[in-house]
């Protein structure tokens, strides 16, 4: 048997029951087939359900995903505070 690093959820606070089902499926896939099987499963999840993919990836790798989001925002000329302000404005508009 090959000794592998476990696939651990670092921050699962925002995961839904459906997200947890995907987490368990990914763990089983990794345990049974290793890194190549996990990569294929992640590609499949990203293609079929991008929202769940992002939630699960953020749970497994919160720091990496946070940096990736910051970099993507910066490429668009935005910073995190800009996004927070846009969210506040949308929430205020939704209340009226």
Residue pairs with C-beta under 8 A, 6 or more apart in sequence:
2 34
4 30
4 31
4 34
4 35
7 26
7 27
7 30
7 31
7 38
7 60
8 60
9 15
9 23
9 59
9 60
10 59
10 60
10 61
10 62
11 58
11 59
11 62
12 20
12 23
12 59
14 55
14 58
14 59
15 23
15 55
15 56
15 59
16 55
18 52
19 52
19 55
19 56
19 59
22 45
22 49
22 52
22 56
23 56
23 59
23 60
25 41
26 38
26 41
26 42
26 45
26 56
29 37
29 38
29 41
30 37
30 38
30 41
42 53
42 57
45 52
45 53
45 56
46 53
54 65
57 65
58 65
58 66
70 80
73 79
73 80
73 82
73 83
